[in-house]
Amino acid sequence: MTSEGQPALVPRPVDAAIAAEWRAFFAGGGVFSLPAAVEANGRKRRNNAVFLTVLAVLAAATAIVGITLLVTSSGRGLTYVLLVIVLIGTVAAGARILTIRRALNAVRDSPEEYVAVFRDGMRFAGVEFPWTAVVGGLVIDERSVTHSGLKRLTAKIMLAAGHARMEMLIGVQPNTVREYRAQAPGAVRRVFFVSMGSGGPRIPLEYALEDDSVNAFATAVRVSAADADVPIIVSTDPPIMHATIMAIWRGTRPATGKGTE
């Protein structure tokens, strides 16, 4: 089943009546299946390529200017310091945008069904995650987060380059993540994170799903997981996010517990 005809659900909190609708849907054998947002993802990948090209040209120009000044001994100490700062900043920005591209490419290489939720688990890019194999998850939703000053400018650049403000992390049982990663196609494997044998996929939602499907997916997955006693936490609070990420990367149940907002 696709998102057609489903209500525009919000990820937090899950209203009892809405949760009951999803439970009835799953109990009847329903599968909430969503395709990848191919056009939106393609636009963001093109934007991302433009940013990478500009940064590469800037880094090369900075290096050439620095070498020229050094060879001709026409530069001053402050000039070299400024050039080094620009070069380091450019390389750091390029590395961050390459990380964003990794997530965008994972959407590109996913099968027609990007994600699906059913009573006993979920699928991502064709890889099935039964709730019995999942220790917990985290939904990071920064769509309403605002910034000021330099952070605001940086956030706008990252957003234009394809940064997903909403994503979902899933942690599987210890020493099993590599088995799941091996099943993933193409670039999807690169969004699987492994730490000491534990971890799971970091699933982009924004620019991966159509805008009107993101909230519905976040609600559906939480209801299904909660019924299996698997905590899927929605938060942008740094301490909660950090504790949850550390737990699922260790392959343990998040200490924040079921129902945390």
N, C-alpha and C positions, 0 to 999 in steps of 0.2 A: 504494500500500500504506500502511496506517496503522501505528500503534505496536503494535497488538494482536499478541501472539505474539512480540514482540521482547524480548530480555533486558534487564534493568535495568542499563544500561551506565553507567559513570562517565566523566567527561570527562578525568581525568588520573590516571596515565598511561594510554595506550591499550595494553592487553595485545595481544601479537602474535597470539594465537589469536583474540581478539575482532575485531581489525583484519582478519584473514583472512576472518572470517565476513562482515563488511561488504563487503569487496572482491568476494567471490563473489556477494553479493547485487546489488551495482551492476553487476558484469560481466554478470550475467544480465538486465540491463535493469530492475532493481528501482528503484522510486522510494519513498523514505521520506517520506511526506506526513503532515502533522499539522494538525489544525484549531485555531483559536483557542479558548482556555478562556473561553468567553463568560460563564459564570456568575461565575467568579472575577474576571474583568475588570470585570463590572458592579458587584460588591460594592465593589471598590476605587475605582471611579469615584464611587459614592455616598458612600463615606467621604471621598474627596478633596473632594467638593462641600461636605460638612459643615465640613471644616477651612477651606476658602476662605471660607465664610459667616461662621464665627466670627472669622477674621482680619479680614474686611472690617468687621464690627461693631466689633471692638476698635480698628481704625485710625480709624474714624469717631468713636467715643466719645473716643478720645485727642485727636483734632483739635478736637472740640467743647469738651472741657474746657480745652484749651490756649487756644483763642480766647476762651472765656468769662473765663478768668483774666486774659488780656491786656487785654480790653476793660474789665473791672472793676478792673484794676490791683490784684488781690488775691493775685496769685501771687508767689512768691519765685524768685530766680535758680535755685536748686537744683531747684525744682519744674519749671521750664521745661526744664532739662537732662534730667531724668528722663523727662518727657513726650516729648521729642525722641528719646531713646534707645529708648523703647518704640515710638514710631511707626516709626523706622528699622528696628528689629528685626521689627516686624509686616510691614512692606512687603517686607523681604528674605525672610522666611519665606513670604509669599504668592507672591513671584516664583518661589521654589524649588518650591513645591507646584504652581504653574501649569505649570512645566516637566515635573513628573511627570505632570500631567494630559494634556499633549501626547502623551506616550508611551502612556498609557491610551487616549486617543482614537484613536491609530493602530491599536491592536488592535481597537477597536470598528468602525473603518471598513475593516478588512481583509476580503477575500473569505473564503469558507468554508475554503479551504486557506490557512492562515497561513504556514507554511514547508514547503519540500520540499527533499530532497537527492537527487541522482542522480549518475551517474558523471562527467558533464562539467560540473557546476555545481550551483547551488541556486536556489530561488525564495523570494522574500519578498513577501507581499501581492500576489501575481500578477505581480511584476516578476522576470524571469529574469536571473540573473547567471552567465554561463558562466565557468569558471575562467580561460579565456584572457583575460578582461577584468578579472580581480581581481588586485590587487597583493599583498594580504594581509589579515589580519583579526586581531581580538583578542577573546577571550572573557574577560569579567570576571566572576568568580564569588566573591561576597562573602558567600555564605550561611553560611559557617562563621567569618566574621570577628567578633570580639567587641570591644566598646568599654567604657570605664569613665567614670564621672563624667558631665559634661555631654554628652560625645559619645554616651554610651549613651542618654541621654534623647532627644537629637536624632535618633539613629538609629531609635529606637522610633516617634517621631512621623512621620518620613519613611516608615518601613515601613507604618505604619497608613494613611498618605495614598496608598500605592500605589507607592512606590519599588521598582523591580525590582533586586534584589541580584545578578541574573545577566542579562547582556545581551551582545550580540555586535556588534562594529563591523566593517564591511566597507569596504575601500577599492578603488575602481575606477581604471582607467587615467586619466591626466590629461586634463582637458577633456572628460570624458564623463559626469560625475555628473549634470549637469542633464538629460541625455537620459533617464537612468534615473528621476530624480525626476519628470519629466513624465509617466511611465507610471504612477505610483503613484496610487491612489485617495484622495480626501478628505484626512483628517488624516494619512494615512501620509506625505504629502509633507513634513510638518513634522519628521519624524525623520531626514530627509536633511540632512547637514551639508556645506556647500560652503566651501572655503577656497582662494582664488586658483584657482578652476576645478577643484579636486580635492576628494576626499572620498567620501562614501557614506552608507549608512543606518546608524543606531544601532538595532539590533533588540532590543526588550525580549523576554526569555525568561520570567522569573518573572512570574506573573500574566497571561501571554500564552499559555503552554502549560500543559497539565495537569502537576502536579508529577512524575508518574511518566514523563513524556515528555521533560523538560528535559535530563537527563543523556544519554539516548539520542540526542537531536538533536545535542548538543555533540560526542559521539563520532563520529557518522556524518559530520558536516560536516568534522571534522578528518581523518578517514580519506580521504574523497573528495578533499579539497583537497590533502592531502599527496601523493597519487598523481599529481596534476597539478602538483606542485612549487610549490604555493601555501602559504605559511606561515600557519597559523591558530594563534595563540599563546594559551595559557591562563595568566593571571597576575593576582595582586593586588599584586605588588611595584611600588611607585610608579615607580622608574627604568625598569623594563622597560615598564610601561604607557605612560609618557610618551614613551619613544623609539618605541614601536610606533605610538601615536596620531599623533605628529608625522610619521612616515614615510607612513602610509596617507593622512593628510590632505594630504600633498604629492604623493600619487600614485606613491610609490616603494615598493619591496619593503622590509619591516621589516629593519633591520640585525641584529636579534637572531637571525634565521635560523630555519630549519626545525627543528621539534622542541623549541623552547624551552618550558620549563614555568613 
